[in-house]
Amino acid sequence: MPTFDLNDLFPRVREAQERLAGHAHRTPVMTSRTLNAQVGVEVFFKCENFQRVGAFKFRGAFNSISRLSEEEKARGVITYSSGNHAQAVALVSQLLGIKATIVMPNNAPATKRAATEGYGATVITYDPATASRKAIAEELAAKHGYTIIPPFDHLDVIAGQGTAALELFEEVGALDMLLVPCGGGGLLSGSAIAAKGMAPQCHVVGIEPELADDATRSFRTGRLHTVHNPPTIADGTRTSSLGKLTFPLVRRYADDMQTVSEEAIKEAVRFLFYRMKLVVEPSGALGLAALLSRAVTPQGRVGVILSGGNIDAATMQQILAT
């Protein structure tokens, strides 16, 4: 288990913020009087759906890739992702003049693949039922000398993701609770580190779909659990498990994990669309889903990370029609 403590980790988030200045958007914080009245607390939404590539992933990708040596940049980078991290690595690589190769499942949303290719990356597809995306990336990295930029299990990626929560605290002040979506745990790890550095008493809760509850079970049992290809509408949380870094970081710095139903996720997407005029993907709406469904009992001033807005038209149409 990594021995990093907050005195080491929190400065990494601060340094990432400095590195991202002028490159990442400082995304807005929004509120809803209707929601506050409904749940009985003040809620502050950090709108990463307005981030570059439409998701928080730009933060970690830029922080990690920009720190590579000139030799590493010249050889190029590779990653494996079904969507938001793929787009982020592709865009950052384009901005920095680096060759990027992305391993994507053959069932990845067409819009996300098109955006990844539009940023100039080379996309290599695979069948998730028969092959390992990580193994493919590692084989290509060994063959071509690429540097692997993992979607979440990397300290520079984690620190970059934590800057979203850092900005939220800087803008609204101390929070009593912070709700964060959890897939592979990079955003949750970084957010929890930022929260404990800014407001140690803040109760940090990771939120997962019930159908993809590997991190929740891992958190509660202290043993790493895996869920392969979970059939949740929240495609950004289909990562099979937490990582070697994010597992111990989540257990140490998050205070709780909770799960929400598929219907609760859809209800949250609808609320954000109709009440707040925000387009948020299912994975990004998990924190609000936990509030609306009472999966968590809110206390004091509550922050919610809306992690992204990359939802295809067909999925949004299905959600809004129900």
N, C-alpha and C positions, 0 to 999 in steps of 0.2 A: 504494500500500500504506500502511495506517495507520502512523503513527510512534510509537504508544503503546509505552512500555516498562514494565517491571515496577514501577518506582517510581510510575508513574501508575495502573496497572491494579490492583495488589494492594490499595491503599487503597480503591479502588472496591468491592472485595469486602467489605472490613471495614465500610465505610459501609452496604452493603446488609444485612449481618448486623444492624447496629444498627436499621435500618429495619424489618426483618422480626421483630424481637424482640416476642413477644406475639401475633404474627399467624400465622407459619408454625410448624409443629411442629418441635421439635428431635428428629428421628427417631432410633430406637435403632440401636446397632451390635451385630451378632450374629456369633457364631463357630460353627464346627462341628469338633469333634475328629475326626469321621470324615473330613471333607474335608482337614483338616490332615495327617492320616496318609496320605491318598491322594496328595496332591500334594507333600508333604514340606516345606511352609512354613506359617507362620502366616498365616491369611487373615481379614480383618476386613470384614464386609459393612455398608455404610451403607444402611439400609433405607428408601429413599424411597417404597416401596410403602405406607408408613404416613403419608406426607405428605398434607396436605389435597388433595382431588380425586384422591388415590391416585397422585400422581407429583410429581417434582421441579419440574414446570412452574409450580406455585404460586409458587415463590420468585421467578423472573424476572418473572412477571406482576405480582406485588404490588410488587416493587421499581420497575418501570418505571411502572406506572399511578399509584402513590402519589406519584410525583415530578411529575406533570403540574400545570400551573397550574390555578387555579379556573376560568378561562375554558375551558381545554381539557377539563376534567372536565365542564363544563356542556354542551359540544357532543357529548360521547360518544366512544367508542372503537370501533375495528373491527379484526378480525384474520382470518386465514385459517388453518385447521387441521383435520385429520381427527379430532382427539380430545383429547389431554391438554392442549395449550395452549388449545384452545377452552374446555374446562371451567374451566381456571385463570383465563382472562380473564373468563369469565362470573361465576365466584364472586367474584373480586376486585372486579369492577364492582358486583356486588350489595352487597358489604360496604361499598363506598365511595359507594354511591348514584349510580352512573354508568350511563348507557344503553350497552349493548354490542350490537354486531352481529357475527355470526360467519359467515364464508363457509366452508361445509363441502362436501366432495364428496358426491354422492348415494349413494355406496357406503360412507360412513363407518359404523363399527359403530353399530348401533341404540342400544346402551346408552350410548355416548358422546354421541350426539346428544340422547337423552332427558335425560341429566344436564345437558348444556349448556343446554337449554331449561328444565330444572327450576330452574336458577340465575337464570332471568329474561332470558336473552339472546334476541335475535331471530336465528334461523338462516336463512341464505340458501344454498340448495343449487345445485350446478353439476355438469356432467358433466366429469370430469377428462380424458376422451378428446378433448374438443372445446374446452375453455375453460381459461383461466389464472386460478387463484384469486387470485393477486397482482394481476392486471390488474383483476379484478372489484372487489377491495377498494379499489384505488387510485381507480377510477372513482367508487365510492360515497363514499369519503373526500372527493374533490374536490367532489362534489355536495352533501354534507351537512355538511362541515366536521369530520368525525370525525378523530381522531388514530389513525394506524395503529400497532398494537403487534405487530411481527413475531414469529414463533415463535422465532427464534434470532438473527437478524442485527441486533442492537441492543445497545449497550454496557451499558445498564441491565439488560436481560434477561440478558446474559452474566454480569454481576457477581452478579445474584441467583442464578443457577444455581450459581455458584462457591461459594456459602455452604454447600452440602451437603458438598463436599470439605473446606472450612475446618473445619466441625464435626467431621468424621472425624479430622482431624489433631489438633484440640484434645482429643479424647477419648482417642485411642489413642497419640498421640505420633508421632514421625517414622516414615515408611514408606519402604521401598526401592523399591516399585513400586505404581502406581495404575492400575487397569483401569477404563475408562470407556466406556459405550456411545456410539456416534456416529451421529447422523442428519444434522441440519443443522449440528452442531458447536457449538451454544451451551453445552451441558453440558460437552463436552470442553474447549472454550476456557476456560470459567470454572473448571473443575476443575484444568486445567493451570496457570492463573495462581495459584490458591490453593496448589497443590502447590509451585510454584517459590518462592512467598513464604514458605511454612512450612518446607519441606525441599528446598532447591535440588538435592540429589543424587537426589531421587526420580525414578524412571524412569516417565514417564507414557505409557500406551499406549491409544490409541483402538481400539475393537473394532466392526467392522461385519459384517453378513452377507455371505457370498460373492456373493449375488445382488444386493447393493446396495453395491458396493465403490467408489463414486465418490470418496469421501473418501480412501480408501487409495491409489487411483491418483493423485489430486491431490497427496497428501502426497509420494508417491515421485517424481513427475515434475516437480513445481513448476508444473504447468499444470492449470487447473480442468477436471475431468471431470464428466460428467453421466450419470445413469442414470434414464430416465423410467419411472415406475410399476413399479419392480422387484417381482417376484412373491414376495417374502419373507414368511414368517409374522410377522416382526418389523415390524408395521405402523408403529411409531413411527420407523422408519428409512427410510421410503419417500420422504423428501425427495430431490429429484432431484440436488442438489449442495450443497456448502458455500456460504456467503455471502461477500459482499465483505469483511466483517470477520472471519468465522470462518475463512475459508481462510488468510489470513496469520497469524492468531493460532494456529491449529492447527499450521501449519508451524513457527512460531517456538517455541512452548512445549510442544507434545507431542514426545515422543522417538521414537515409533514408531506405526504403524498395522498392525493385523492383521485378518484375516477368519476367519469360522467358518461351517461348513456348517449347513444347515437342521436336520439330524439332531442336530448338536451343540447347537443352540439348544433343541431339544425335550428333549434329555437334561438340560440345565441346569434347565429349568422343572420337569422331573420330580424331579430331585434336591432342589431347593428345596422342592417340595411334600411329598415323602415323607420326606426326611431332616430338614428344618428347619421343616416345617409353615408354610411361607411361600407365599403366592400372589403370583407375580411374572409379569408379562406377558413374552412372548418378547423384546421390545426390552430390557426391564430385566435379562434374564438373560445378556446377551452376554458380560459379563466372566467370569462363571463358565463359560460355554461355552468360552471361550478357555483357561481353566485345565484343564478336564476333557479337552478334545480335544488339549491340548498345542500349541495354536496359539501360545502364549507359553511361554517357559521362566521359571517363577517364581523370584524371588530374595528372600531375606530376609523381611521383613514386608510383606505384600501387602494393599492396600486394594482393594475392589471396590464400585463404586456400583451398587446395584440401583435402577434409575431409576424404576420404576413397577410398579403391580399391577393395571392396568385391562385385564383379559382377560375376554372373554365366555365364557359357559358352554359354548357349542358348541366353541370353539377349545380350551379346557382339556380338555374331554371327549375331543376328538380326540387331543391330545397324550398324555394319560394312558392312552389305550387302545392306544397303539402301543408 
